Amino acid sequence: MALSFTDDNSLFNFVVKEGNGIKGLVDSGITEVPPRFIQPPDYRFNKQQSSSPYETMTIDLSELDGPNHDQVVKDIVHAAETLGFFQVVNHGIPLDLLDSLKTAVHEFFNQPPEIKAAYLDGVTPNPTVKYATSFFPANEKKWMWRDFLKMTYTNDLDALEFWPNEIK
């Protein structure tokens, strides 16, 4: 049976404080997006600014060091301002590293909420890793429909020390 949230406090507790996140909402079987996540029309993706609502811009980062540098920068800005996302190619990051990172993150998000909650902002003793759904959910009128695991990279030693043990 799907969970029901009678007010923003119960939703906040479930998603944020208990560490269930958006994945927990989806896994609970909800059938409608709670109003707290529905963005106002002027904040939503504007399909008129793109030739297709499914178009993804591909940015070739190898062009940054050449004569097309200014155009690549303009393309990044355009994609970020209109679509909100873009694909990068020729970035120099080995695919096996990206695959292992993707696997580790899936493993993290599949952990029980109490394990993920240890990395919540204001709770985590970890100075570089944060698990959240919105940046400041206690202050935001609308929340983003996402979960994220953010790590501020300082150096390799800190990365190895602070990356969650559950997914090393």
Secondary structure as GFF3:
##gff-version 3
##sequence-region A 1 168
A	DSSP	alpha_helix	8	12	.	.	.	ID=ss1
A	DSSP	pi_helix	13	17	.	.	.	ID=ss2
A	DSSP	alpha_helix	21	27	.	.	.	ID=ss3
A	DSSP	three_ten_helix	35	37	.	.	.	ID=ss4
A	DSSP	three_ten_helix	41	43	.	.	.	ID=ss5
A	DSSP	three_ten_helix	47	49	.	.	.	ID=ss6
A	DSSP	beta_strand	58	60	.	.	.	ID=ss7
A	DSSP	three_ten_helix	61	65	.	.	.	ID=ss8
A	DSSP	alpha_helix	69	82	.	.	.	ID=ss9
A	DSSP	beta_strand	87	89	.	.	.	ID=ss10
A	DSSP	alpha_helix	95	109	.	.	.	ID=ss11
A	DSSP	alpha_helix	113	117	.	.	.	ID=ss12
A	DSSP	beta_strand	129	132	.	.	.	ID=ss13
A	DSSP	beta_strand	148	151	.	.	.	ID=ss14
A	DSSP	alpha_helix	156	162	.	.	.	ID=ss15
A	DSSP	three_ten_helix	165	167	.	.	.	ID=ss16
###
